[in-house]
Each structure stands twice: as C-alpha cells, then as structure tokens.
C-alpha cells in the first residue's frame, strides 16, 4: 500500500492504570514522538500463564507519523510496565488538517 502524504500510524497499547498510562503518554508527547494520545478505561479478559485473567486497564491510542513509528514502538518497549505489552499498529488516513497538525507536532528526526 502506497504511503499517503498525510498518513498517520495508530499505535494501541494498554497499561495497568491511569498513572502509568499518563506517564507513558507524557514521555511520548514530550519526546515529540507522538502528536496525541487518547485514553480509555477498559476491562480485559485474556489467558496468561495458563489461567484466564480479568483486568481493569487503560487503553492508549497513540497517533504518530511513519518517521516516528519505530521510535514510538521502541519507547513503549523500554518504558512499559508490562513484561509483554500489547502493541498493535496500523496506518490510518486522517483529514488533511489533522494530518498536517500531527506531522508538525512530531520530530521527524526522533
């Protein structure tokens, strides 16, 4: 798929609580790796170490550009509180104005 000039990458991860989610988001924004991080409190059900688990978590939706994607993924791995964090990412086509704002908010050399 050809990269659109204003394309963004959406990165999804979860953290154990709002404090950890906010700390991760602050790092991504202050390092100019992401333009915006949205939060949503969720309940997760998953299998971990052979048992079915239920957990309250905070889901983060991180918006970045193609040049910022690998730095965001690396920062999540380095800063995340989980040993094996959920990290999903996909390309999205924002409105032209939002894409331009996001690109201006991210350090393309990061």
Backbone torsions as a table, in degrees:
resi	resn	phi	psi	omega
1	UNK	NA	127.3	180.0
2	UNK	-70.1	138.4	179.9
3	UNK	-73.0	127.4	175.4
4	UNK	-79.7	147.2	-176.9
5	UNK	-59.6	-33.6	-178.0
6	UNK	-102.0	12.7	-176.5
7	UNK	-62.0	145.2	174.2
8	UNK	-118.1	160.5	171.5
9	UNK	-110.6	132.7	175.0
10	UNK	-102.1	131.1	179.7
11	UNK	-122.0	127.9	-178.4
12	UNK	-113.2	132.2	172.8
13	UNK	-147.2	169.4	176.2
14	UNK	-127.3	153.5	173.8
15	UNK	-129.3	164.2	-173.9
16	UNK	-70.5	-28.2	-177.5
17	UNK	-158.6	172.3	-176.1
18	UNK	-64.0	-37.0	-179.7
19	UNK	-61.5	-46.9	179.2
20	UNK	-67.8	-39.4	178.4
21	UNK	-62.9	-43.7	179.3
22	UNK	-64.5	-40.4	179.6
23	UNK	-63.4	-42.7	178.2
24	UNK	-64.2	-46.2	179.0
25	UNK	-60.1	-44.3	179.2
26	UNK	-57.5	-42.6	179.1
27	UNK	-63.1	-44.8	-179.0
28	UNK	-64.6	-41.5	-179.7
29	UNK	-72.2	-45.8	-177.3
30	UNK	-66.1	-30.0	176.5
31	UNK	-82.6	0.3	-178.6
32	UNK	58.7	36.7	176.4
33	UNK	-92.5	-24.6	-179.1
34	UNK	-132.4	148.9	177.8
35	UNK	-85.5	-33.0	-174.3
36	UNK	-159.2	145.6	173.6
37	UNK	-131.1	123.7	177.7
38	UNK	-102.6	148.9	-178.2
39	UNK	-119.4	147.8	173.5
40	UNK	-148.8	129.1	176.0
41	UNK	-77.8	129.7	-176.4
42	UNK	-133.9	167.6	170.7
43	UNK	-117.9	130.3	-178.1
44	UNK	-114.9	147.2	173.1
45	UNK	-129.1	127.1	-174.8
46	UNK	-157.1	164.6	175.7
47	UNK	-98.1	127.7	177.9
48	UNK	-138.9	123.1	-179.8
49	UNK	52.6	42.7	174.3
50	UNK	83.6	-0.7	-178.9
51	UNK	-120.7	148.7	173.0
52	UNK	-80.9	125.3	-177.1
53	UNK	-116.2	152.0	171.9
54	UNK	-126.4	137.6	-178.1
55	UNK	-149.3	143.2	166.9
56	UNK	-84.8	131.0	-178.4
57	UNK	-139.5	170.1	172.6
58	UNK	-115.5	123.1	179.6
59	UNK	-91.1	134.3	177.6
60	UNK	-111.7	132.6	173.3
61	UNK	-114.0	110.5	-171.8
62	UNK	-104.4	131.2	179.0
63	UNK	-108.4	124.5	179.2
64	UNK	-142.7	176.9	178.0
65	UNK	-103.4	170.3	178.3
66	UNK	-56.3	-44.9	178.5
67	UNK	-64.7	-25.9	-179.4
68	UNK	-89.2	-11.2	-171.7
69	UNK	-59.6	-51.2	-175.8
70	UNK	-65.1	-34.1	177.2
71	UNK	-67.2	-38.5	176.9
72	UNK	-63.9	-46.8	-179.9
73	UNK	-61.4	-41.8	177.7
74	UNK	-65.4	-40.5	179.0
75	UNK	-65.6	-40.3	177.6
76	UNK	-60.7	-47.8	179.8
77	UNK	-58.5	-41.7	-176.3
78	UNK	-74.5	-34.7	-170.3
79	UNK	-102.7	-14.3	-171.8
80	UNK	-68.2	146.8	-179.5
81	UNK	-81.7	-15.8	-180.0
82	UNK	-90.1	148.7	175.0
83	UNK	-67.2	-35.7	-177.6
84	UNK	-132.6	76.7	-175.5
85	UNK	-70.7	147.3	170.8
86	UNK	-69.4	125.3	174.8
87	UNK	-138.2	113.0	177.1
88	UNK	-122.5	144.7	176.9
89	UNK	-147.7	148.7	179.9
90	UNK	-156.0	158.1	-178.7
91	UNK	-86.8	142.0	178.6
92	UNK	-134.0	153.6	178.4
93	UNK	-109.1	101.6	-179.4
94	UNK	-81.4	173.8	170.5
95	UNK	-61.9	155.5	-177.7
96	UNK	-57.6	-45.3	-177.0
97	UNK	-65.0	-43.2	179.6
98	UNK	-66.5	-42.0	178.4
99	UNK	-61.5	-40.6	178.8
100	UNK	-66.8	-42.7	177.4
101	UNK	-60.7	-45.7	-178.3
102	UNK	-62.6	-45.7	179.8
103	UNK	-60.8	-37.6	178.4
104	UNK	-70.8	-21.1	-177.5
105	UNK	-87.2	-10.0	-173.5
106	UNK	-113.4	135.3	177.1
107	UNK	-78.0	108.7	-175.6
108	UNK	-68.9	-11.5	177.4
109	UNK	-93.7	-0.3	-174.7
110	UNK	-66.4	NA	NA
